[in-house]
Amino acid sequence: MRHDELVKLRDFTVTELTQKAKETKEQLFNLRFQLRTGHLSDFSRVKAVKREYAQIQTVISEKRLASERRLASETRLAAEAKQHGAA
């Protein structure tokens, strides 16, 4: 996956990324099956698809962590506002 494609991945939602990860995992399964049966001629494709899957999973993790941090920050700010309002 080229750098510009990786940047485009970050524009997708977590749901879209999850679907793309599922499709990539299926593609990887099919490639491995072809490899075992001797029908695969481009062996480097397995490595490329594994890398693509890992990159998608990384972007999903980044988005989930950012969401959790944003939620924690909002919760902290709301608690501080409530504390200052009560004082």
ChimeraX commands (.cxc) that place a marker at each C-alpha (Angstrom):
marker #1 position 0.00,0.00,0.00 radius 0.5
marker #1 position 1.45,3.34,-1.03 radius 0.5
marker #1 position 1.70,6.26,1.35 radius 0.5
marker #1 position -1.14,8.20,-0.27 radius 0.5
marker #1 position -3.40,5.15,0.03 radius 0.5
marker #1 position -2.50,4.89,3.70 radius 0.5
marker #1 position -3.38,8.55,4.21 radius 0.5
marker #1 position -6.76,7.91,2.53 radius 0.5
marker #1 position -7.41,5.07,4.98 radius 0.5
marker #1 position -7.42,7.57,7.81 radius 0.5
marker #1 position -10.41,9.32,6.20 radius 0.5
marker #1 position -12.61,6.23,6.53 radius 0.5
marker #1 position -14.83,5.56,9.54 radius 0.5
marker #1 position -14.12,2.68,11.89 radius 0.5
marker #1 position -17.07,0.78,10.40 radius 0.5
marker #1 position -15.73,1.19,6.87 radius 0.5
marker #1 position -12.25,0.19,8.00 radius 0.5
marker #1 position -13.62,-2.88,9.74 radius 0.5
marker #1 position -15.36,-3.92,6.53 radius 0.5
marker #1 position -12.17,-3.32,4.54 radius 0.5
marker #1 position -10.20,-5.37,7.07 radius 0.5
marker #1 position -12.68,-8.22,6.71 radius 0.5
marker #1 position -12.35,-8.15,2.91 radius 0.5
marker #1 position -8.56,-8.06,3.16 radius 0.5
marker #1 position -8.57,-10.98,5.59 radius 0.5
marker #1 position -10.69,-13.00,3.16 radius 0.5
marker #1 position -8.30,-12.10,0.34 radius 0.5
marker #1 position -5.39,-13.26,2.49 radius 0.5
marker #1 position -7.16,-16.54,3.21 radius 0.5
marker #1 position -7.70,-17.13,-0.52 radius 0.5
marker #1 position -4.07,-16.32,-1.29 radius 0.5
marker #1 position -2.85,-18.73,1.37 radius 0.5
marker #1 position -5.16,-21.40,0.01 radius 0.5
marker #1 position -3.79,-20.83,-3.49 radius 0.5
marker #1 position -0.26,-20.98,-2.08 radius 0.5
marker #1 position -0.91,-24.35,-0.43 radius 0.5
marker #1 position -2.51,-25.81,-3.54 radius 0.5
marker #1 position 0.27,-24.57,-5.79 radius 0.5
marker #1 position -1.90,-22.19,-7.82 radius 0.5
marker #1 position -0.23,-18.98,-6.70 radius 0.5
marker #1 position 2.40,-17.55,-9.02 radius 0.5
marker #1 position 3.06,-14.22,-7.27 radius 0.5
marker #1 position 4.23,-15.17,-3.78 radius 0.5
marker #1 position 4.99,-11.58,-2.82 radius 0.5
marker #1 position 1.26,-10.84,-2.93 radius 0.5
marker #1 position 0.79,-12.74,0.36 radius 0.5
marker #1 position 3.25,-10.46,2.14 radius 0.5
marker #1 position 1.68,-7.33,0.62 radius 0.5
marker #1 position -1.83,-8.31,1.70 radius 0.5
marker #1 position -0.61,-9.18,5.20 radius 0.5
marker #1 position 0.97,-5.74,5.43 radius 0.5
marker #1 position -2.20,-4.06,4.12 radius 0.5
marker #1 position -4.28,-5.90,6.74 radius 0.5
marker #1 position -1.89,-4.81,9.49 radius 0.5
marker #1 position -2.03,-1.20,8.32 radius 0.5
marker #1 position -5.82,-1.22,8.35 radius 0.5
marker #1 position -5.83,-2.68,11.87 radius 0.5
marker #1 position -3.36,0.00,12.98 radius 0.5
marker #1 position -5.59,2.80,11.67 radius 0.5
marker #1 position -8.59,1.23,13.44 radius 0.5
marker #1 position -6.62,1.15,16.70 radius 0.5
marker #1 position -5.50,4.75,16.25 radius 0.5
marker #1 position -9.08,5.90,15.70 radius 0.5
marker #1 position -10.39,3.97,18.71 radius 0.5
marker #1 position -7.65,5.36,20.95 radius 0.5
marker #1 position -8.33,8.90,19.75 radius 0.5
marker #1 position -12.03,8.43,20.43 radius 0.5
marker #1 position -11.35,7.12,23.95 radius 0.5
marker #1 position -8.99,10.02,24.68 radius 0.5
marker #1 position -11.53,12.54,23.41 radius 0.5
marker #1 position -14.23,10.99,25.59 radius 0.5
marker #1 position -11.96,10.97,28.65 radius 0.5
marker #1 position -11.05,14.59,28.04 radius 0.5
marker #1 position -14.68,15.62,27.68 radius 0.5
marker #1 position -15.57,13.75,30.86 radius 0.5
marker #1 position -12.73,15.40,32.75 radius 0.5
marker #1 position -13.73,18.86,31.50 radius 0.5
marker #1 position -17.36,18.28,32.46 radius 0.5
marker #1 position -16.32,17.17,35.95 radius 0.5
marker #1 position -14.12,20.23,36.34 radius 0.5
marker #1 position -16.91,22.53,35.17 radius 0.5
marker #1 position -19.32,20.90,37.59 radius 0.5
marker #1 position -16.81,21.25,40.42 radius 0.5
marker #1 position -16.22,24.94,39.67 radius 0.5
marker #1 position -19.93,25.57,39.33 radius 0.5
marker #1 position -20.63,24.04,42.73 radius 0.5
marker #1 position -17.91,26.07,44.47 radius 0.5
marker link #1:1,2 radius 0.2
marker link #1:2,3 radius 0.2
marker link #1:3,4 radius 0.2
marker link #1:4,5 radius 0.2
marker link #1:5,6 radius 0.2
marker link #1:6,7 radius 0.2
marker link #1:7,8 radius 0.2
marker link #1:8,9 radius 0.2
marker link #1:9,10 radius 0.2
marker link #1:10,11 radius 0.2
marker link #1:11,12 radius 0.2
marker link #1:12,13 radius 0.2
marker link #1:13,14 radius 0.2
marker link #1:14,15 radius 0.2
marker link #1:15,16 radius 0.2
marker link #1:16,17 radius 0.2
marker link #1:17,18 radius 0.2
marker link #1:18,19 radius 0.2
marker link #1:19,20 radius 0.2
marker link #1:20,21 radius 0.2
marker link #1:21,22 radius 0.2
marker link #1:22,23 radius 0.2
marker link #1:23,24 radius 0.2
marker link #1:24,25 radius 0.2
marker link #1:25,26 radius 0.2
marker link #1:26,27 radius 0.2
marker link #1:27,28 radius 0.2
marker link #1:28,29 radius 0.2
marker link #1:29,30 radius 0.2
marker link #1:30,31 radius 0.2
marker link #1:31,32 radius 0.2
marker link #1:32,33 radius 0.2
marker link #1:33,34 radius 0.2
marker link #1:34,35 radius 0.2
marker link #1:35,36 radius 0.2
marker link #1:36,37 radius 0.2
marker link #1:37,38 radius 0.2
marker link #1:38,39 radius 0.2
marker link #1:39,40 radius 0.2
marker link #1:40,41 radius 0.2
marker link #1:41,42 radius 0.2
marker link #1:42,43 radius 0.2
marker link #1:43,44 radius 0.2
marker link #1:44,45 radius 0.2
marker link #1:45,46 radius 0.2
marker link #1:46,47 radius 0.2
marker link #1:47,48 radius 0.2
marker link #1:48,49 radius 0.2
marker link #1:49,50 radius 0.2
marker link #1:50,51 radius 0.2
marker link #1:51,52 radius 0.2
marker link #1:52,53 radius 0.2
marker link #1:53,54 radius 0.2
marker link #1:54,55 radius 0.2
marker link #1:55,56 radius 0.2
marker link #1:56,57 radius 0.2
marker link #1:57,58 radius 0.2
marker link #1:58,59 radius 0.2
marker link #1:59,60 radius 0.2
marker link #1:60,61 radius 0.2
marker link #1:61,62 radius 0.2
marker link #1:62,63 radius 0.2
marker link #1:63,64 radius 0.2
marker link #1:64,65 radius 0.2
marker link #1:65,66 radius 0.2
marker link #1:66,67 radius 0.2
marker link #1:67,68 radius 0.2
marker link #1:68,69 radius 0.2
marker link #1:69,70 radius 0.2
marker link #1:70,71 radius 0.2
marker link #1:71,72 radius 0.2
marker link #1:72,73 radius 0.2
marker link #1:73,74 radius 0.2
marker link #1:74,75 radius 0.2
marker link #1:75,76 radius 0.2
marker link #1:76,77 radius 0.2
marker link #1:77,78 radius 0.2
marker link #1:78,79 radius 0.2
marker link #1:79,80 radius 0.2
marker link #1:80,81 radius 0.2
marker link #1:81,82 radius 0.2
marker link #1:82,83 radius 0.2
marker link #1:83,84 radius 0.2
marker link #1:84,85 radius 0.2
marker link #1:85,86 radius 0.2
marker link #1:86,87 radius 0.2
view
